[in-house]
């Protein structure tokens, strides 16, 4: 697994978890879904992703999308 796959997997897990929490607990959890979406948009535009930095520090090899992540 590389950083790109880890970031996309993490985003997917966060979206599904927030949707489940919104369905079974409180609709306010949809703000987490919105936050993940905005973060993905920002990462696509700027190339900067905090999660990519964390995964690189954990030792995952860089992928194509975040090869130049700071």
Sine and cosine of phi, psi and omega as CSV:
sin_phi,cos_phi,sin_psi,cos_psi,sin_omega,cos_omega
0.00,0.00,0.65,-0.76,0.06,-1.00
-0.92,-0.39,0.01,-1.00,-0.07,-1.00
-0.87,0.49,-0.66,0.75,-0.03,-1.00
-0.86,0.51,-0.75,0.67,-0.01,-1.00
-0.91,0.41,-0.61,0.79,0.01,-1.00
-0.91,0.41,-0.66,0.75,0.01,-1.00
-0.90,0.43,-0.72,0.69,0.00,-1.00
-0.91,0.42,-0.63,0.77,0.04,-1.00
-0.91,0.42,-0.69,0.72,0.01,-1.00
-0.88,0.47,-0.69,0.72,0.02,-1.00
-0.89,0.46,-0.68,0.73,0.03,-1.00
-0.89,0.46,-0.68,0.73,0.03,-1.00
-0.89,0.46,-0.68,0.73,0.00,-1.00
-0.90,0.43,-0.64,0.77,0.02,-1.00
-0.91,0.41,-0.74,0.68,0.00,-1.00
-0.90,0.43,-0.63,0.78,0.03,-1.00
-0.91,0.42,-0.68,0.73,-0.01,-1.00
-0.92,0.38,-0.58,0.81,0.06,-1.00
-0.91,0.41,-0.66,0.76,0.04,-1.00
-0.90,0.43,-0.69,0.73,0.03,-1.00
-0.91,0.42,-0.60,0.80,0.04,-1.00
-0.92,0.39,-0.59,0.81,-0.02,-1.00
-0.95,0.30,-0.72,0.70,-0.13,-0.99
-0.99,-0.16,-0.22,0.98,-0.07,-1.00
-0.85,-0.52,-0.93,0.36,-0.09,-1.00
-0.43,-0.90,0.76,-0.64,0.00,-1.00
-0.87,0.49,-0.27,0.96,0.03,-1.00
-0.89,0.45,-0.32,0.95,0.04,-1.00
-0.91,0.41,-0.23,0.97,0.05,-1.00
-0.91,0.40,-0.32,0.95,0.10,-1.00
-0.89,0.45,-0.53,0.85,0.07,-1.00
-0.91,0.41,-0.65,0.76,0.06,-1.00
-0.87,0.49,-0.70,0.72,0.03,-1.00
-0.89,0.45,-0.66,0.75,0.01,-1.00
-0.88,0.47,-0.69,0.72,0.02,-1.00
-0.90,0.44,-0.68,0.74,0.02,-1.00
-0.89,0.46,-0.69,0.73,0.02,-1.00
-0.91,0.41,-0.63,0.78,0.02,-1.00
-0.91,0.42,-0.63,0.78,0.05,-1.00
-0.91,0.42,-0.66,0.75,0.04,-1.00
-0.89,0.46,-0.72,0.69,0.03,-1.00
-0.87,0.49,-0.66,0.75,0.01,-1.00
-0.92,0.40,-0.59,0.81,0.03,-1.00
-0.93,0.38,-0.55,0.83,-0.02,-1.00
-0.99,0.14,-0.73,0.69,-0.12,-0.99
-1.00,-0.09,-0.40,0.92,-0.08,-1.00
0.99,0.13,0.04,1.00,0.01,-1.00
-0.98,-0.21,0.79,-0.61,0.01,-1.00
-0.64,-0.77,0.89,-0.46,0.01,-1.00
-0.85,0.52,-0.60,0.80,0.01,-1.00
-0.90,0.43,-0.58,0.81,0.03,-1.00
-0.90,0.45,-0.62,0.78,0.04,-1.00
-0.89,0.46,-0.68,0.73,0.00,-1.00
-0.90,0.44,-0.72,0.70,-0.02,-1.00
-0.91,0.41,-0.57,0.82,0.07,-1.00
-0.92,0.40,-0.64,0.77,0.03,-1.00
-0.93,0.38,-0.41,0.91,0.07,-1.00
-0.98,0.18,-0.10,1.00,0.11,-0.99
0.98,-0.21,0.13,0.99,0.03,-1.00
-0.96,0.27,0.61,-0.79,0.03,-1.00
-0.95,0.32,0.55,-0.84,0.00,-1.00
-0.94,0.35,0.49,-0.87,0.11,-0.99
-0.97,-0.23,-0.27,-0.96,-0.02,-1.00
-0.96,0.29,-0.64,0.77,-0.11,-0.99
-0.94,0.33,-0.63,0.78,-0.08,-1.00
-0.90,-0.44,0.55,0.84,-0.01,-1.00
-0.90,0.43,-0.51,0.86,-0.03,-1.00
-0.96,-0.26,0.37,0.93,0.00,-1.00
-0.89,0.45,0.70,-0.71,-0.06,-1.00
-0.98,0.19,0.00,0.00,0.00,0.00
